[in-house]
Amino acid sequence: MDYIIYSIPIFFILIGVELIISRIKGAQLYRFHDAVTNISCGVVQQVTGAFLKTILIVGYIYLYEQYRMWDVENSVLSYAILFIAVDFFYYWFHRMAHEVNIFWGTHIVHHQSEDYNFSVALRQSSLQALVSTSFYLPLAILGFHPAAFVTISSFQTLYQFWIHTKTIDKLPRWVEYIFNTPSHHRVHHGRNPEYIDKNHGGTLIIFDRMFGTFQPEVAPVVYGVTKSLDSWNPIWANMDYYADLREDWKRIPSWGDRARLLLQKPGWLPESMGGYRAPKAVVRGEEIRYDTTVNKWMNIYALFQYVLILGLASWFLFEMTSLVRYVQLGFSLWILWSLVHIGALFEQTRWVRWAEPVRLVLYPLFALVIPVFDGTIGWIAMAAVTVLSLYIFAKARSSEA
C-alpha cells in the first residue's frame, strides 16, 4: 500500500485547518501563488516517482534476496529497531544532501519556499529518490524485509508533515529532546547563517545531538534558500540549482577543481576564485520575498484549473497500475504540462496566452480514458468544462488591460 497517496485527503484537510487558524490569529501563513507551487512540486514528485519507485526498490529487493545476512522476523521489537535504523540512515542522507553540492540539487526544492506552512511539507524534489534510496541499502543486507522497510519509511515521511507549521510553539522539554518538532524543523528551513545545515533528523532529533548538528530555535527564522528561485514553475524548481552549478563548472579552469565542486559544500569555489561564499546575515522582517501580482479573474481561473488538475492527478495516482503504459505516459505529461501552465499564469508569461487554450481543448479526451466520463454524457461534461474554462480565461485576459 502506498501510504503517502492514501494520506493525500488528510494533508488537504490539515492545510484547511491551518488556513482557518491563520485567519483567526490574523497571521499571513499562506500566499496563494507560493502554496500552489509547493503543492505542484509535490504532484510532480508523485507523478514522476510513480515511474521511479519500482526501479529504485528493485535494488533493495535484489540485495535482500541475494546478500542478506539474516532473516529478520517481523515483530514489535524488529519494527522498533527498523524505525530507529531508518531514521539513522535518513539523518545521514539528509545531512549529505545539505553538505554535498550534487546531492543538494536533489533536495533544494524542499527549501525554496519563503513561507512555512503545511503546503511546504508537500514541496518535494523529483530527483531526491535517486540519491536517498542508496543510503538505506544496508538495511536490505542486514535482512529487513522490503515490505517492512517501505512501511516504516512511509510512516517516517508522514510524520514529517505535521512539523511544517508555525502554529505550534515549543512542546514539553522531553519531547523536544527526543523527537523532531515544529520548532526544530523551523530552524532547519531557516536561511539565517546560524541555522543553515542544522537539525537534519526525520522523526528523531537525537542524531543531531549526537553528531553536532543540533541548533535550538532562538532568533526568528527567515525561510528559503540563500539564492531565491524567483519562479512559480515546479519543473524549473527541480533544475534551477543545477543550472547555477553548471555556470560555476564552466568558470572553473581546472578539471580537478571541477570534480571537487560536485563534492564540496554548496557555495564552494577554488581559492583562486575567491573560495567559499559564506551566506549573508538576514533579519526577519527585512527579507524580500519573491511575489507576483495578477488580476482577480486570473487567480479565479488558476484556482478553477488547479482544482481540476488536482482531481485528475489524484485519480491518476490511485488508478495508475490499471492503465496501459501509453496512457500512463500521456496522462503524466499532461499533468506536468498543466502545472507548468499554472506557474506561467502567475508569472504572466507571454507564451501561456496562446498555449493555454490549446491545453484546454484536450479536456474532452479524458472521456476516452476515465470510466466515470465514458459515453456521451462524459463527452458533454468535459466539453462544458472546456467552454467554461475558455470563458473565464478570456475574462481574465480582458481584465489585464
C-alpha positions in Angstrom: 0.0 0.0 0.0 1.3 3.5 -0.9 0.5 5.2 2.4 1.6 8.6 1.1 -1.0 8.6 -1.7 -3.8 7.4 0.7 -2.9 10.3 3.0 -3.4 13.0 0.4 -7.0 13.8 1.6 -5.7 14.2 5.2 -3.0 16.6 4.0 -5.5 18.9 2.4 -7.8 18.8 5.5 -4.9 19.8 7.7 -4.0 22.6 5.3 -7.6 23.8 5.5 -7.4 23.7 9.3 -4.1 25.7 9.3 -5.7 28.3 7.0 -8.6 28.7 9.4 -6.2 29.1 12.3 -4.2 31.7 10.4 -7.4 33.7 9.7 -8.4 33.5 13.4 -5.0 34.7 14.5 -4.7 37.3 11.8 -1.4 35.8 10.6 -0.5 35.5 7.0 0.8 31.9 6.9 -0.1 31.3 3.3 0.4 33.1 0.0 -1.8 31.7 -2.8 0.9 31.5 -5.5 3.5 30.1 -3.2 1.2 27.4 -1.7 0.0 26.3 -5.2 3.7 26.0 -6.3 4.5 24.0 -3.2 1.7 21.5 -3.9 2.6 21.4 -7.6 6.1 20.3 -6.7 4.6 17.5 -4.7 2.4 16.5 -7.5 5.3 16.5 -9.9 7.3 14.3 -7.4 4.4 11.8 -7.1 3.8 11.6 -10.8 7.4 11.1 -11.7 8.0 8.9 -8.7 5.3 6.6 -9.8 7.7 5.5 -12.6 10.8 5.6 -10.4 9.6 3.7 -7.3 9.5 0.3 -8.9 13.0 0.8 -10.4 14.5 2.0 -7.1 13.0 -0.7 -4.9 14.4 -3.4 -7.2 17.9 -2.7 -5.8 16.7 -3.2 -2.2 14.9 -6.4 -3.1 17.8 -7.7 -5.0 20.3 -7.2 -2.1 17.7 -8.6 0.3 17.2 -11.8 -1.8 20.8 -12.4 -2.7 23.0 -11.0 0.1 21.0 -10.7 3.3 23.0 -11.8 6.4 20.0 -12.7 8.5 16.2 -13.2 8.2 14.8 -10.5 10.5 11.3 -11.7 11.5 8.6 -9.1 11.7 7.8 -8.3 15.4 7.3 -5.3 17.6 11.0 -5.4 18.5 12.2 -5.6 14.9 9.9 -2.8 13.8 11.2 -0.6 16.7 14.8 -1.3 15.6 14.0 -0.7 12.0 12.3 2.6 12.9 15.5 3.8 14.6 17.7 2.5 11.8 15.6 4.2 9.1 15.8 7.4 11.0 19.6 7.0 11.4 20.2 6.4 7.7 17.7 9.2 6.9 19.8 11.6 9.0 22.9 10.8 7.1 21.2 11.1 3.7 19.6 14.4 4.7 22.9 15.7 6.1 24.8 14.8 2.9 22.0 16.3 0.9 22.9 19.6 2.5 26.6 19.3 2.5 27.4 17.9 -0.9 26.8 20.1 -4.0 25.5 17.4 -6.4 23.2 16.0 -3.7 21.9 19.4 -2.6 20.5 19.8 -6.1 18.2 16.9 -5.4 16.9 18.3 -2.2 16.9 22.1 -2.6 13.3 22.1 -3.9 12.0 21.4 -0.4 13.7 24.5 0.9 12.9 27.0 -1.8 9.6 28.3 -0.4 10.0 31.5 1.5 6.9 30.7 3.7 6.5 28.0 6.3 3.2 26.0 6.4 1.8 22.6 5.8 2.0 23.1 2.0 5.8 23.3 2.3 5.8 19.7 3.5 4.4 18.7 0.1 7.1 20.6 -1.7 9.4 17.7 -2.7 12.1 17.1 -5.3 11.5 14.7 -8.1 15.2 13.8 -8.1 15.8 13.1 -4.4 14.8 9.4 -4.5 17.7 8.8 -7.0 20.1 9.6 -4.1 18.2 8.8 -0.9 17.4 5.2 -1.7 21.1 4.1 -1.8 21.5 5.2 1.9 19.0 2.6 3.0 20.5 -0.4 1.2 22.5 -1.6 4.2 19.1 -2.5 5.8 18.5 -5.0 3.0 21.8 -6.7 3.7 21.0 -6.8 7.4 17.8 -8.7 6.5 14.9 -6.3 7.0 12.1 -7.3 4.7 11.4 -4.9 1.8 7.7 -4.6 2.8 8.7 -3.7 6.4 11.2 -1.2 5.2 8.7 0.5 2.8 6.1 0.7 5.6 8.4 2.2 8.2 10.0 4.6 5.7 6.5 5.7 4.6 5.4 6.5 8.2 8.7 8.3 8.8 7.8 10.5 5.8 4.2 11.0 7.0 5.5 12.1 10.5 7.4 15.0 8.9 4.2 16.6 7.5 2.9 18.0 10.8 6.2 19.6 11.8 5.9 22.1 8.9 3.9 24.7 10.8 4.3 27.9 12.7 1.0 27.4 14.6 2.7 25.0 17.2 5.1 26.5 19.6 7.7 24.5 21.6 6.5 21.3 23.1 7.4 19.8 26.5 11.1 19.5 27.1 11.3 15.7 26.9 9.5 15.7 23.5 11.9 18.4 22.2 14.9 16.4 23.4 14.0 13.2 21.6 11.7 14.0 18.7 11.9 16.3 15.7 9.3 19.0 16.3 7.9 22.1 14.5 10.4 24.3 16.5 13.4 22.1 15.4 12.3 21.9 11.8 11.6 25.6 11.5 15.3 26.0 12.3 16.1 23.5 9.5 14.2 25.6 7.0 15.9 28.9 8.0 18.5 30.7 5.9 19.8 32.6 8.9 23.6 31.8 8.9 23.4 30.1 12.3 20.5 27.8 11.2 21.9 26.6 7.9 22.7 22.8 7.8 21.2 22.2 11.2 18.5 19.7 12.5 18.6 17.0 9.8 16.6 14.4 11.7 13.4 12.9 10.3 11.4 11.6 13.3 14.1 11.9 15.9 16.4 14.7 16.8 18.8 12.6 18.9 21.2 12.0 16.0 21.6 15.8 15.5 22.5 16.0 19.2 24.9 13.1 18.9 26.7 14.3 15.7 26.9 18.0 16.4 24.3 19.4 14.0 21.6 20.4 16.6 20.5 24.0 16.9 17.6 25.3 19.0 15.2 27.9 17.7 16.3 31.2 19.2 16.2 34.1 16.6 13.2 34.5 14.4 13.5 32.3 11.3 14.0 33.6 7.8 12.7 30.9 5.4 14.0 29.9 2.0 17.4 29.5 0.4 20.3 31.9 0.1 19.6 32.4 -3.7 15.9 32.8 -4.3 14.3 30.7 -7.0 12.1 33.6 -8.3 9.8 31.3 -10.2 6.5 29.5 -9.8 7.4 26.8 -12.3 7.6 23.4 -10.5 9.7 21.8 -13.2 12.3 24.6 -13.2 12.4 24.4 -9.4 14.0 21.0 -9.8 16.6 22.3 -12.4 17.5 25.8 -11.2 20.3 24.8 -8.8 21.9 22.5 -11.4 21.8 25.4 -13.9 23.8 27.5 -11.4 26.2 24.6 -10.7 26.8 24.3 -14.4 27.7 28.0 -14.6 30.2 27.6 -11.8 31.6 24.4 -13.5 32.2 26.4 -16.7 34.0 29.2 -14.9 36.5 26.8 -13.2 39.6 26.1 -15.4 40.9 23.0 -13.6 39.3 19.6 -14.1 40.4 18.6 -10.6 38.6 21.6 -9.1 35.5 20.9 -11.3 35.3 17.4 -9.7 35.8 18.9 -6.3 32.9 21.4 -7.0 30.4 18.5 -7.2 31.5 17.0 -3.9 32.1 20.2 -1.9 29.6 22.1 0.2 27.2 24.5 -1.6 28.9 27.8 -2.1 32.4 26.4 -2.6 34.8 27.7 -5.2 38.5 27.2 -5.5 40.7 29.7 -3.6 41.9 31.2 -6.8 38.3 32.2 -7.5 37.6 33.6 -4.0 37.0 30.4 -2.1 33.8 29.6 -0.1 31.0 32.0 -0.4 29.5 32.3 3.1 25.8 33.1 3.4 25.0 36.7 4.3 23.2 37.5 7.6 19.5 38.1 7.2 16.9 39.6 9.6 13.3 38.5 9.9 11.1 41.2 8.5 13.8 42.8 6.3 13.9 40.0 3.7 12.4 40.5 0.3 10.2 37.5 -0.8 9.5 36.7 -4.4 6.0 37.6 -5.4 3.9 38.4 -8.4 0.5 40.0 -8.9 -2.2 39.1 -11.3 -5.8 40.3 -11.5 -8.7 38.7 -9.6 -10.1 36.8 -12.5 -6.8 35.3 -13.4 -6.5 34.0 -9.8 -10.0 32.6 -10.0 -9.2 30.9 -13.3 -6.0 29.5 -12.0 -7.7 28.1 -8.9 -10.5 26.6 -11.0 -8.0 24.9 -13.3 -5.9 23.8 -10.3 -8.8 22.0 -8.7 -9.4 20.2 -12.0 -5.8 19.3 -12.3 -5.5 18.0 -8.7 -8.7 16.0 -9.1 -7.4 14.3 -12.3 -3.9 13.8 -10.9 -5.4 12.1 -7.8 -7.4 9.8 -9.9 -4.3 9.0 -12.0 -2.2 8.2 -8.9 -4.9 5.9 -7.5 -5.6 4.1 -10.8 -2.2 4.2 -12.5 -1.5 0.5 -12.2 -4.7 -0.3 -14.1 -3.8 1.9 -17.0 -1.8 0.8 -20.1 1.7 2.2 -20.4 1.0 4.7 -23.2 -2.0 6.2 -21.2 0.2 6.4 -18.1 2.8 8.3 -20.0 0.4 10.6 -21.8 -1.6 11.4 -18.6 1.7 12.1 -16.7 2.9 14.5 -19.4 -0.5 16.3 -19.4 -0.3 16.8 -15.6 3.2 18.2 -15.8 2.3 20.4 -18.7 -0.7 21.8 -16.9 1.3 22.5 -13.7 3.8 24.5 -15.7 1.0 26.5 -17.2 -0.4 27.4 -13.8 3.0 28.8 -12.8 3.3 30.6 -16.1 -0.1 32.2 -15.5 1.1 33.5 -12.1 4.2 34.9 -13.8 2.2 36.4 -16.7 4.5 34.7 -19.2 3.6 35.7 -22.8 3.6 32.2 -24.3 0.9 30.9 -22.0 -1.6 33.3 -23.6 -1.8 31.1 -26.7 -0.7 27.8 -25.2 -3.4 27.7 -22.5 -6.3 27.5 -24.9 -4.5 24.6 -26.7 -4.3 22.7 -23.4 -8.0 23.4 -22.6 -9.3 21.8 -25.8 -7.8 18.5 -24.7 -10.2 18.1 -21.8 -12.8 16.1 -23.8 -10.2 13.4 -24.5 -10.4 12.3 -20.9 -13.8 10.8 -21.8 -11.7 8.2 -23.6 -9.7 7.3 -20.5 -11.6 7.9 -17.3 -14.5 5.5 -16.8 -16.7 8.0 -15.0 -16.7 10.2 -18.1 -17.2 7.4 -20.5 -20.0 7.8 -23.1 -22.0 10.8 -24.5 -22.6 12.4 -21.1 -18.9 12.3 -20.3 -18.1 14.0 -23.6 -20.7 16.7 -23.0 -19.4 17.2 -19.4 -15.8 17.6 -20.4 -16.7 19.8 -23.4 -18.6 22.0 -21.0 -15.5 22.2 -18.8 -13.5 23.4 -21.8 -16.1 26.1 -22.8 -16.4 27.4 -19.2 -12.6 27.4 -18.9 -12.2 29.4 -22.1 -14.8 31.9 -21.0 -13.1 32.5 -17.6 -9.7 32.7 -19.3 -11.0 35.3 -21.8 -12.4 37.2 -18.8 -9.1 37.1 -17.1 -7.2 38.2 -20.2 -9.6 41.1 -20.8 -9.0 42.2 -17.2 -5.3 42.5 -17.8 -5.8 45.7 -19.9 
